[in-house]
Amino acid sequence: MKKHIALPIIFTALLVATESLAAETKGAGSTFVSPVMAKWIDAYKTKTGNTVSYQAVGSSIGVSLIKKEAVDFGASDMPLDPKELDRLGMMQFPIVIGGVVPVVNIDGVKPGQIRFTGQMLADIYLGKLKSWNDPAIRAINPDIRLPNTAITVVHRTDGSGTTFNWSNYLSKVSPQWKSSVGEGTSVEWPLGLGGKGNDGVASLVSLVPGSIGYLEYTYALQRLDKISFGVVQNSAGNFVVPDAASFQAAASSADWRAEKGFHLVLTNAPGEDAYPITATTFVLMPKAPKSEERSAATIDFMRWSLENGKAQAETLNYVPLPAALVDQIERYWEQSLGASTISASAAVKR
């Protein structure tokens, strides 16, 4: 005689099994944020069992993928204009702050030793300064023995938020750069070698004596056996060492409340101690996603990262967002996504 299991029992078992499944979310974009994103993903999974995957493919591809909803979130170091956000039905919010630094491969030059003005960096990338012992470079680096070596410029080949912040800064300090090259995630470089991602630029600068490139600060710190980072003169006229404190000094001038869609760029910020090429990574998500469940899982991960990921950010020399800004972002989520998605995110398995 066959035994029959009551349907309510089956339903209850399935419900329990479903509720116990870990949430999943998928993102792509910025290589700038990749080091801390990897730390957050590991710590979040250890704490919650929920899975997040992230492809560090560059800001431009990340934006392209989220526009197609091929991922649950995109990450970009260039914020989208509020009008474009409205047209796309997207929301955008900051997740972490860091810095872009010039890096060089010059024998005998130690990290933090060589100085640059913004105009000098623009002139190097325009090809106007061709040798490391050029008088303009020697004049602000009298204590360094600079070789009579040709300068090899290295830049990104992929669409990059790191490139956006670098070119945005150069546009603010050099009228010639602004008029001839301009700013963007991709620009028409006047000269130089190209590498893909922060890793690609770091590898090229490591391999080519006399080269100069630009990197997210954490990537620069990982290559100090081969390359050195420089200090850059800020808008107050001070030469500032890149670190979490100088990134924080730049960020402290920001008034996020006044900017729709958090559309704010931190380059050339005011302040005696502000590092001039400070940058922000932004997360992009659709306001009306295909899957409310996956959107809720993404918001849960972002909330966890903002509220619990400060130690991982600080270890890697990023600046975590202040509590008041985190509160502002969480209110923005509810306004953009609606209470049901936010409630669903609160119910994600922890």
C-alpha positions in Angstrom: 0.0 0.0 0.0 1.4 3.4 -1.1 1.8 6.0 1.5 0.6 9.5 0.6 2.3 12.6 1.9 0.0 15.5 2.5 0.4 18.4 0.1 0.7 21.0 2.9 3.7 19.1 4.3 5.4 19.1 0.8 4.7 22.8 0.4 6.1 23.6 3.8 9.3 21.7 3.1 9.7 23.4 -0.3 9.2 26.8 1.4 11.8 26.1 4.0 14.2 24.9 1.4 13.7 28.0 -0.7 14.1 30.4 2.2 17.3 28.7 3.2 18.9 29.2 -0.2 21.7 31.8 -0.3 21.0 34.9 -2.4 23.1 35.6 -5.5 24.0 38.7 -7.3 26.3 39.6 -10.2 28.2 42.8 -11.1 30.8 44.1 -13.4 32.8 47.2 -14.2 35.5 49.3 -12.5 39.0 47.8 -12.0 39.6 50.7 -9.6 37.3 49.2 -7.0 38.2 45.6 -7.7 40.7 45.0 -4.8 38.2 46.1 -2.1 35.2 44.5 -3.9 37.0 41.2 -3.8 37.5 41.6 0.0 33.9 42.6 0.5 32.6 39.6 -1.5 34.7 37.1 0.5 33.7 38.6 3.9 30.1 38.9 2.9 29.9 35.2 1.8 31.6 34.1 5.0 29.1 36.0 7.1 25.9 35.3 5.1 26.5 32.4 2.7 25.3 34.7 -0.1 27.2 34.7 -3.4 28.3 37.8 -5.3 30.4 37.6 -8.5 32.2 40.6 -9.9 34.0 41.0 -13.2 36.7 43.8 -13.3 36.3 44.7 -17.0 36.5 48.5 -16.8 33.9 51.2 -16.1 32.7 51.5 -19.7 31.9 47.8 -20.1 30.3 47.8 -16.7 28.0 50.6 -17.7 27.2 48.8 -21.0 26.4 45.6 -19.2 24.0 47.2 -16.7 22.3 49.1 -19.4 21.5 45.7 -21.0 20.7 44.3 -17.6 23.2 41.5 -18.3 24.4 42.0 -14.6 22.6 43.1 -11.5 24.8 46.1 -10.9 27.5 48.0 -12.8 30.4 49.9 -11.2 31.9 53.0 -12.7 34.4 55.6 -11.6 32.7 58.2 -13.9 29.2 59.1 -12.7 26.4 59.3 -15.3 24.7 62.7 -15.8 21.4 62.9 -14.0 19.6 63.4 -17.3 21.0 60.2 -18.6 20.1 58.4 -15.4 16.5 59.5 -15.9 16.5 58.5 -19.5 17.8 55.1 -18.7 15.6 54.6 -15.6 18.7 54.0 -13.5 19.8 54.9 -10.0 23.4 55.7 -9.1 25.2 56.0 -5.7 28.8 56.1 -4.4 30.3 53.1 -2.8 33.9 54.0 -1.9 36.6 56.7 -2.4 40.2 56.3 -3.4 42.9 57.9 -5.5 44.6 57.8 -8.9 48.4 58.2 -8.7 51.2 58.8 -11.2 53.7 55.9 -11.2 57.2 55.9 -12.7 60.0 53.4 -13.4 63.1 55.5 -12.8 66.2 53.8 -11.3 66.9 55.2 -7.9 63.6 57.1 -7.4 61.8 56.0 -4.3 58.0 55.9 -3.7 56.7 59.4 -2.8 60.0 61.0 -3.8 59.3 62.6 -7.3 57.1 65.6 -7.5 54.7 66.6 -10.2 52.5 69.6 -10.9 49.3 69.1 -12.8 50.6 71.1 -15.7 53.7 69.0 -15.8 51.7 65.8 -16.0 49.6 67.2 -18.8 52.8 68.3 -20.7 54.3 64.8 -20.3 51.1 63.2 -21.7 51.0 65.7 -24.5 54.6 64.8 -25.5 55.9 68.3 -24.7 58.3 67.0 -22.0 60.4 64.2 -23.5 63.2 63.4 -21.1 63.4 62.9 -17.4 66.2 65.5 -17.0 64.1 68.2 -18.7 64.7 71.5 -16.8 61.0 71.8 -15.9 61.1 68.5 -14.1 64.4 69.1 -12.5 63.3 72.5 -11.2 60.8 71.0 -8.7 62.9 67.9 -8.0 66.3 69.4 -7.2 67.2 66.6 -4.7 66.7 63.7 -7.2 69.3 62.7 -9.8 67.1 62.4 -12.8 68.6 60.5 -15.8 68.8 61.7 -19.4 66.3 59.0 -20.3 63.4 59.3 -22.7 60.0 59.4 -21.1 57.6 56.6 -22.2 54.0 57.4 -21.6 51.7 54.5 -20.6 47.9 54.8 -20.6 44.7 52.6 -20.6 43.4 51.1 -23.8 40.0 50.1 -22.3 37.1 52.4 -21.4 38.2 53.3 -17.8 36.9 55.3 -14.9 40.5 55.7 -13.8 41.2 57.3 -17.2 38.2 59.5 -16.7 39.5 60.9 -13.4 43.0 61.3 -14.8 41.8 63.1 -17.9 39.3 65.1 -16.0 42.0 66.3 -13.6 44.3 67.2 -16.5 41.5 69.1 -18.2 41.1 71.2 -15.0 44.8 72.1 -14.8 45.8 72.4 -18.4 43.8 74.5 -21.0 45.7 72.8 -23.8 44.8 69.3 -22.6 41.2 70.4 -22.2 41.0 71.8 -25.7 43.1 69.1 -27.5 42.3 65.9 -25.6 39.6 66.5 -23.1 38.1 64.0 -20.7 36.3 60.7 -20.8 36.6 57.0 -20.0 38.4 56.8 -23.4 40.3 59.6 -25.1 42.5 60.0 -28.2 45.9 59.8 -26.6 48.6 61.9 -28.3 51.2 59.2 -27.7 52.3 56.3 -25.6 51.8 52.6 -24.9 48.5 51.1 -23.9 47.6 48.5 -21.3 44.3 47.0 -20.4 43.1 47.6 -16.9 45.1 48.9 -13.9 47.0 45.6 -14.0 47.9 46.2 -17.7 49.3 49.6 -17.0 51.1 48.4 -13.9 52.8 45.6 -15.8 53.9 47.9 -18.7 55.4 50.5 -16.3 57.1 47.7 -14.4 58.7 46.4 -17.6 59.7 49.7 -19.4 62.5 51.8 -17.8 61.8 55.5 -18.0 58.0 55.0 -18.2 55.2 56.8 -16.5 51.6 55.7 -16.0 48.6 56.2 -13.7 47.1 53.7 -11.4 44.6 53.3 -8.6 46.6 53.7 -5.4 46.2 50.1 -4.2 47.6 48.7 -7.5 50.6 51.1 -7.1 51.3 49.8 -3.6 51.3 46.2 -4.9 54.2 47.0 -7.3 56.6 49.0 -5.2 59.4 46.5 -6.0 59.3 47.7 -9.6 57.7 51.1 -9.7 57.3 54.3 -7.6 54.4 56.6 -7.1 54.8 60.4 -7.2 53.3 63.2 -5.2 51.1 65.8 -6.9 50.7 69.6 -6.3 47.1 70.4 -5.2 45.0 73.4 -5.8 46.4 75.0 -2.6 49.9 74.7 -4.0 51.0 71.9 -1.7 52.7 68.7 -2.9 50.6 66.0 -1.3 51.4 62.3 -0.7 48.6 60.0 -1.8 47.1 58.1 1.1 43.8 57.5 2.8 44.2 60.8 4.8 44.7 63.0 1.7 41.8 61.2 -0.1 39.7 61.9 3.0 40.8 65.5 3.0 39.6 65.9 -0.6 36.3 64.1 0.1 35.6 66.3 3.1 34.7 69.2 0.8 32.0 67.3 -1.0 28.3 68.3 -0.6 26.6 65.1 -1.8 23.2 66.4 -0.8 23.3 69.1 -3.4 23.9 66.7 -6.3 21.1 64.8 -8.0 22.1 61.2 -8.5 25.2 61.8 -6.5 26.8 63.3 -9.6 30.0 64.6 -8.1 33.7 64.4 -9.2 36.3 65.0 -6.5 39.4 65.9 -8.7 41.3 69.1 -7.9 39.2 69.5 -4.7 40.0 72.5 -2.4 41.9 72.0 0.9 45.5 72.3 2.2 45.9 68.6 2.5 43.6 67.3 -0.3 45.0 64.9 -2.8 44.1 66.3 -6.2 43.2 63.1 -8.1 40.8 61.7 -5.6 38.1 59.5 -7.2 34.8 57.8 -6.3 33.4 54.5 -7.5 29.6 54.6 -8.2 27.2 51.7 -8.4 24.5 51.7 -11.2 21.2 49.7 -10.9 17.9 49.8 -12.8 15.0 51.3 -10.8 12.6 48.7 -12.4 14.7 45.6 -12.5 13.8 42.4 -14.3 14.1 40.5 -11.0 13.1 42.2 -7.7 14.7 39.3 -5.9 18.1 39.8 -7.4 17.9 43.5 -7.0 17.0 43.0 -3.3 20.0 40.7 -3.0 22.2 43.4 -4.6 21.0 46.0 -2.2 21.7 43.7 0.8 25.3 43.3 -0.4 25.7 47.0 -0.9 24.2 47.8 2.5 26.5 45.2 4.2 29.6 46.6 2.4 28.8 50.2 3.4 27.9 49.4 7.0 30.3 46.5 7.7 33.1 46.8 5.1 35.0 49.8 6.4 37.9 47.7 7.8 38.5 46.0 4.4 38.4 49.4 2.7 40.8 51.0 5.1 43.2 48.1 4.9 43.5 48.7 1.2 43.9 52.5 1.6 40.4 53.4 0.3 38.2 55.8 2.2 34.9 54.3 3.4 31.9 56.6 3.1 30.8 58.6 6.3 27.8 57.4 8.2 25.7 60.5 7.1 26.3 59.7 3.5 25.4 56.0 4.0 22.1 57.1 5.5 21.5 59.4 2.5 22.2 56.5 0.2 19.8 54.2 2.0 17.0 56.8 1.8 17.8 57.2 -1.9 17.4 53.4 -2.4 13.9 53.5 -1.0 12.9 56.5 -3.1 14.3 54.9 -6.2 13.4 51.2 -5.8 10.3 51.4 -3.6 9.6 50.0 -0.2 8.8 46.4 -1.4 12.4 45.9 -2.8 14.0 47.4 0.3 11.8 45.2 2.5 12.8 42.2 0.4 16.5 43.1 0.8 16.0 43.1 4.6 14.7 39.6 4.4 17.7 38.3 2.5 19.4 35.4 4.4 22.0 36.7 6.8 
